[in-house]
């Protein structure tokens, strides 16, 4: 019985020493920030047209990520008096740059006025 008690105490002491031998060295925490990989220039434009004229505004899209990205292009014009065309979407390769054109046409019968063109660019 005495031998068994000594063995139990020795085993408990060994477990205690082993538990003391394992300790935490450091806890590391980090901050992960997810950023938009697409940049678009220009972010606004001003254009002067005369009746019967067409002008083109070039838009540049840069993809900084390492995957293909497709963007959808929504187009709103403040008045149907001017005609504006743009692609519905474009695909940009990893670390790539693509450009697309917005074509704006002022018909001969359009009255002088200010018009607003809004492009809404989103991930496809």
Secondary structure, DSSP 8 states (H G I E B T S, - for coil): -HHHHHHHHHHHHHHHHHHHH----------------EEEE-S-------TT-EEEEEEEEEE-SSS-EEEEEEEEES-TTEEEE--SEEEE-TT-EEEEEEEEEE-TT--S----EEEEEEE-
